[in-house]
Amino acid sequence: MSTIRFQALREASTRKPIKFEESGRKSELFGSNVFNDKAMRQYLTSDAFKGVQGAVQHGTKIDRKLADYVAMGMKEWALSKGVTHYTHWFQPLTGTTAEKHDAFFETSYDGSDPVEKLGGAQLVQQEPDASSFPNGGIRNTFEARGYTAWDPTSPAFIFGSTLCIPTVFISYTGEALDYKTPLLRALQVIDDAATDVCKYFDKNVKKVTATLGWEQEYFLIDSALALSRPDLMMTGRTLLGHTSAKGQQLDDHYFGSIPTRALTYMRDLEQECMLLGIPVKTRHNEVAPNQFELAPIFEETNLAVDHNCLLMDVMQKVAERHDFKVLFHEKPFKGVNGSGKHNNWSLATDTGVNLLSPSKTPMSNLQFLTFFINTIKAVHDNESLLRGAIATAGNDHRLGANEAPPAIISVFIGEQLTKVLDELEGVTAGKLSPEEKTDLKLNVVGKIPDVLLDNTDRNRTSPFAFTGNKFEFRAVGSNSNCSNSMTTLNAIVGKQLQDFKKEVDALIESKDMKKDDAIFNVLREYIKHSKRILFEGDGYSEAWEIEAKKRGLSNFKTTPLALKARASQQALDLFAGLGIMNHVEVEARYEIELEEYTKKIQIEGRVLGDIATNHVIPTAIRYQNTLIENVSGLKNIFGADFEKIAKEQIILIKDISKHIEGINSNVVKMTNERKKANVLTDGQEMAEAYCDKVKPYFEIIREHCDKLELLVDNELWTLTKYRELLFTK
């Protein structure tokens, strides 16, 4: 009934911001609920602290005796803060986080001597039931055994009354069942490869860390309004709804004054983030009404990914206190911008150098160019893998939709850096003359900082853009776990750096070249090889699609097509060769992502059919009956002249009937196509059937429903409208 909609509107429109006061300065609160260095120094023995530091900094193993001491200190710290339970916090292949809480409380076998206990064995490893998590055929459903193992590089934290211990999640036979395990392996690969290359320029470098700064976009909708929309609650997006007369045309929301309720929510959220050690720094209105963004300071990639996963959970929980529903779906509303999660990626040495940031000396800039050009070549050689790493049902609504980067992966570097690469492309083959080397170092390489400072702009249509001291992977979806994209990116760059090192060493040894000559020669060939991936223009344009096709770049606009690269021979060789994932693990993820896509489209189809037939059609018939009664009354009054007098009502009755028929017939067709798809046994074929045969009916059905929304009496319409969802603050 429409009464639900109007009750929700009354409730939402009378909300007042809840009272909230910051507990102190952010610098004082930061990390208070994290078992960080400060807490460890207080609660751990010296040997235990050194053991954890060794594991974090050098990957050394913590023996069981030290683990007992770490567990004891961690438990005492947690108890001092009122914690009652602990959990191994992990990231299964569902795309969300998982946890099973156990109380510290234990008794002896006869029920006496109750104590609070957490031993090294419980800290290091647990055995949660793995039977119901996605596994892609790695294990049978009736086999429940899986293991979580402590990741000491990501510190434990307290959320509510629970001590959360970040862990990896693996099967009984050792295959990864989570996102974290492959990411950790990829980070080790790029650390080793980048460190080896760094030694060409600085022998003191012993470690290179991949850094990540994500930007999280999201919508805030009043919880009562969200509850009035079954599609929002079941799928995270509106499957129907006519666009509001006013949307984002005036650009008056972007960077505007933050609404009071939203700002109070943000302040509360930021305090929770400070306690959990999540270094959020930026908040602002985004382009669409009721859309916002927050972003943190850069962190080590594994920790940054953990923090983003934790943040999304915290955002929902804090939203409940403020009577909000957070929408992370990439396209919750038609007609206004969707949401992304830009991944800003760079590499930093243990000597304090950002390898993607130019400096004042030619040598440091040659180092910059080495990592800069190798990254471009890695993207060039693996563009389809990168596209597959961000492929989801939700992200298909953004990529190529003239509001986000296109489905074509390209690299933007700016006009001035393009000129630098053009200069390097002309380097003489073989040994460089002293004059050429001097000219390169002084006039090309030496002037890069000035070039970047004054001339490197940004291109928001580029999916992979250089922005001064980092690459911004803009095409990642807002609802995604960053691990997929970061595992792939660090893997391909790590492999490329390995290949670069081999080629440079070969020239030095076999051609008797100087180091700089060899580096320039290899980089020259990389520039020539990778030019087709560079694009400076409008990624939204049809001309770019045509040009990209000529260049041989992929343009996978749907997830089923994009995911094929995830199980290609190229992917199998890459991940297995680097020791990141074996063939079983790679193929399992491909199967899981196909199944996830299919299930999401299946759910959306069922929800749309339900709403269209059980909400929209009955409402339309109710209004149509009112019109029929009106026409009948006019006929009784005016007799033969009634058709002229009731002309508009009769047209309206016919239009309503046309749209009702359109909904009914297309829901039946969609359902029949879904039944055909459901009997397919091949995952790729089923996903393609849902994409190509089922999903096209969504827009057809929606079109009829949205037309009825404009025709039917507003007082009767049961579903909260766009103007109410987007403009109720």
C-alpha positions, -999 to +999 in steps of 0.1 A: +000+000+000+011+036-007+007+042+031+041+025+036+057+050+012+041+080+029+048+068+064+084+064+054+084+099+039+069+114+071+095+095+092+124+106+071+114+142+067+111+147+105+145+131+114+169+152+135+206+147+135+216+126+165+237+143+192+274+135+187+305+148+204+341+140+195+359+122+223+392+141+216+417+150+190+420+126+161+458+123+168+450+112+204+423+087+194+441+072+164+448+035+169+434+033+204+416+000+196+445-014+176+472-038+190+498-016+174+535-010+184+525+011+213+502-015+228+527-043+220+555-026+238+533-023+269+518-059+269+545-081+252+578-093+264+608-080+245+613-112+227+577-115+217+577-079+204+608-085+184+593-117+170+562-098+157+584-070+143+605-096+125+574-112+110+561-078+098+593-064+084+611-094+072+585-122+070+602-144+096+581-170+113+570-167+149+576-199+168+549-214+190+565-204+223+566-167+212+531-171+198+519-180+234+535-149+247+519-127+220+485-143+226+488-137+263+497-101+258+470-096+232+444-111+255+454-089+285+453-058+263+418-068+250+405-076+285+417-042+298+393-027+272+363-047+282+365-073+254+348-106+259+353-125+227+379-130+199+376-140+163+397-148+133+387-121+109+390-131+072+380-123+037+363-154+020+355-153-017+320-139-010+334-103-013+326-095+023+344-103+056+337-133+079+340-139+116+332-166+142+333-153+178+347-174+206+346-163+243+379-160+262+360-178+289+370-214+296+366-239+324+383-272+334+368-305+323+345-307+354+332-271+350+354-256+377+382-231+377+368-206+351+395-185+334+399-161+305+422-178+280+438-172+246+468-194+237+492-193+209+475-222+192+442-203+191+460-171+179+479-187+151+453-211+136+416-220+138+394-243+119+361-226+109+335-246+089+344-239+053+316-259+037+293-230+028+319-206+015+325-203-023+353-226-034+350-230-071+354-268-070+386-267-048+367-289-023+335-308-019+306-292-001+304-321+024+340-314+034+339-288+060+375-283+069+393-250+063+419-232+082+424-195+092+460-185+099+471-153+117+485-125+095+509-106+118+515-079+092+479-066+098+474-057+135+446-071+156+419-046+165+388-043+187+354-038+172+326-036+197+334-062+224+354-085+201+391-088+194+395-093+157+426-111+144+432-106+107+439-140+090+443-158+058+418-186+049+429-218+032+415-252+024+425-285+040+448-292+010+464-257+011+447-238-016+437-202-009+399-197-002+402-160+004+414-127-012+442-120+013+465-150+006+471-143-031+475-106-023+502-113+003+520-135-023+518-108-050+531-082-026+561-104-019+567-108-056+568-071-063+589-064-032+616-088-044+615-077-080+614-040-073+642-042-047+664-060-073+658-032-098+663-005-072+698-017-066+708-003-100+703+031-084+707+026-047+725-004-031+710+005+003+674-004-006+664-036+011+626-035+008+600-020-015+564-016-003+534-013-026+512+014-012+475+020-018+452+049-012+416+040-020+387+065-025+353+052-014+322+066-030+288+058-015+252+069-012+233+077+020+196+070+020+172+074+050+166+039+064+128+043+063+129+052+026+153+023+018+130-002+037+101+010+015+119-002-016+122-040-019+147-037-047+171-016-027+170-039+002+174-071-019+198-060-046+214-028-034+200-008-064+167+004-078+155-019-105+128+006-116+119+042-109+114+072-132+142+097-130+136+129-110+130+161-129+160+174-111+191+152-108+227+164-110+223+187-140+231+218-120+263+204-104+251+219-072+258+189-050+294+183-059+318+196-033+288+216-018+279+221+018+275+187+034+239+182+047+238+183+085+226+147+091+252+134+067+279+154+083+270+142+118+272+106+104+306+114+089+320+127+121+308+097+140+322+074+113+356+092+114+358+088+152+353+050+148+379+050+121+404+068+143+399+042+170+405+014+145+436+030+130+419+037+096+436+071+086+406+087+069+414+123+059+390+135+031+352+138+030+330+156+005+298+156-015+301+137-048+284+145-081+250+128-076+225+139-049+230+121-016+263+107-029+295+112-009+331+102-008+358+096+019+395+088+014+424+079+037+461+086+038+482+061+018+491+028+035+509-004+028+486-023+004+477-053+026+467-031+055+449-006+032+428-035+018+420-047+053+410-012+063+387-008+033+370-041+041+366-031+077+355+004+068+326-008+047+313-029+076+318+000+101+300+024+077+269+002+078+269-002+115+274+036+122+247+043+096+222+023+117+227+047+146+219+076+123+189+060+106+207+058+073+212+030+048+246+030+030+245+020-007+278+007-021+263-006-053+280+008-084+248+021-099+219+024-073+200+050-093+194+054-130+201+088-145+227+100-120+263+090-114+272+057-099+300+050-074+336+038-079+365+030-057+396+046-072+428+027-062+458+050-060+489+028-063+526+035-059+558+019-047+580+031-017+614+020-006+626+015+029+649+044+024+619+068+021+617+071-017+585+070-037+596+052-069+569+069-090+578+104-078+605+123-098+633+141-079+659+167-086+687+145-099+690+127-133+698+094-116+667+095-094+646+105-124+660+076-144+649+054-115+614+071-118+613+064-155+623+028-150+593+021-128+570+044-147+577+028-181+577-008-167+543-002-152+529+011-185+543-020-203+528-043-176+494-027-182+499-030-219+508-066-219+480-075-194+452-051-201+426-079-204+437-093-171+432-060-154+398-056-170+388-091-157+400-082-122+374-054-119+345-073-137+313-075-116+276-073-124+274-039-106+305-025-123+291-033-158+266-004-152+296+020-149+323+010-173+316+026-206+285+044-193+298+080-198+303+086-161+332+063-153+362+050-172+354+030-203+356-008-205+387-003-226+419-003-204+442+025-214+469+046-197+469+084-194+502+101-187+497+137-199+510+156-229+544+166-214+553+131-202+543+118-236+569+142-251+595+128-226+587+092-238+590+104-274+624+117-267+635+084-251+621+065-280+647+081-302+676+069-281+704+053-302+705+015-302+735+001-284+760+023-265+751+060-262+776+087-271+787+109-242+769+139-259+736+120-262+738+107-227+745+142-213+716+156-234+693+129-221+702+134-185+702+171-185+674+181-209+650+151-208+654+132-176+666+161-155+636+183-163+609+158-154+601+174-120+593+207-137+572+190-163+551+172-137+548+203-115+534+225-142+520+204-170+506+170-160+468+173-158+443+146-149+419+127-172+388+114-154+378+093-184+410+072-181+408+039-163+445+040-154+460+075-151+493+088-138+486+117-114+520+131-105+534+105-081+511+075-084+489+056-108+452+059-102+433+027-112+399+045-115+378+016-129+375-004-096+339-008-085+327+008-052+314-025-038+345-045-047+373-059-024+404-041-035+424-073-034+414-085-068+427-055-086+457-051-063+467-087-066+466-085-104+483-051-106+512-060-083+516-094-100+519-080-135+542-052-125+563-076-104+567-100-134+575-071-157+603-059-133+617-094-132+618-094-170+633-059-171+661-070-148+670-100-169+671-079-201+693-052-186+717-077-170+719-095-204+729-063-222+755-055-195+770-089-196+767-099-233+770-065-250+795-050-225+772-020-220+773+005-192+743+002-168+727+035-179+731+026-216+715-008-210+686+007-191+680+034-218+681+007-245+655-016-228+632+013-219+633+025-255+620-008-267+593-009-240+581+026-251+579+014-287+561-018-277+536-001-254+525+030-273+491+017-283+480+016-246+486+053-242+456+076-247+451+112-238+417+120-252+380+115-242+376+079-231+338+083-234+338+090-271+327+067-298+358+077-317+380+061-290+361+028-293+368+028-330+405+038-325+410+012-296+397-015-319+422-005-346+449-007-319+439-042-309+428-033-274+401-053-258+366-038-251+348-063-228+316-044-219+301-073-199+314-094-170+310-128-187+332-117-216+357-099-193+361-129-169+374-152-197+408-135-192+408-147-156+412-183-167+432-177-198+466-194-204+482-160-198+466-158-164+474-194-155+511-189-165+514-156-148+501-165-113+515-200-112+549-188-125+551-162-097+538-186-070+508-164-063+481-189-073+483-224-088+460-234-117+434-248-093+432-215-074+430-194-106+403-215-122+384-217-089+382-179-088+370-177-123+342-202-116+332-183-084+331-150-101+310-164-130+286-180-104+284-147-084+275-128-116+248-153-126+233-153-091+231-115-089+214-112-122+191-141-112+181-124-080+176-091-097+153-107-123+132-124-096+129-092-076+120-072-106+093-097-117+079-096-081+078-058-079+064-054-114+036-079-109+028-074-072+033-037-068+032-019-101+004-037-119-021-038-089-015-001-084-020+006-121-052-014-121-065+004-090-060+037-107-074+024-140-106+013-121-110+048-108-107+062-143-133+037-156-157+047-128-151+083-139-158+075-175-189+056-166-202+085-145-196+109-174-215+086-197-244+086-174-244+123-172-237+133-208-249+103-228-238+102-264-214+131-258-194+113-231-166+101-255-157+136-264-158+148-228-139+117-215-114+115-244-083+120-222-094+095-196-101+069-222-067+074-238-052+071-203-071+038-196-058+024-229-022+035-222-023+018-188-036-014-203-008-013-229+019-010-202+003-036-180+003-060-210+039-050-217+049-058-181+031-091-179+043-105-213+079-095-207+080-109-172+068-142-186+095-141-214+122-132-188+111-160-166+112-185-194+147-174-204+158-177-168+144-213-167+164-221-199+196-206-184+192-225-151+195-259-168+228-251-184+257-269-167+287-248-180+293-217-158+304-196-187+274-205-208+250-199-180+265-165-172+263-155-209+227-167-211+218-145-181+237-116-196+224-118-232+190-135-228+177-126-193+191-092-185+178-074-217+143-078-203+152-056-173+151-024-193+120-034-212+100-041-181+115-011-163+104+012-192+068+001-189+069+004-151+084+039-152+058+051-177+031+039-154+047+058-125+041+090-145+005+080-154-007+067-120-020+090-093+009+099-070-013+092-039-017+055-050+019+048-061+034+024-035+072+027-043+092+056-030+101+078-059+135+090-070+128+126-060+122+114-025+151+090-023+176+114-037+165+147-022+153+138+013+182+149+035 
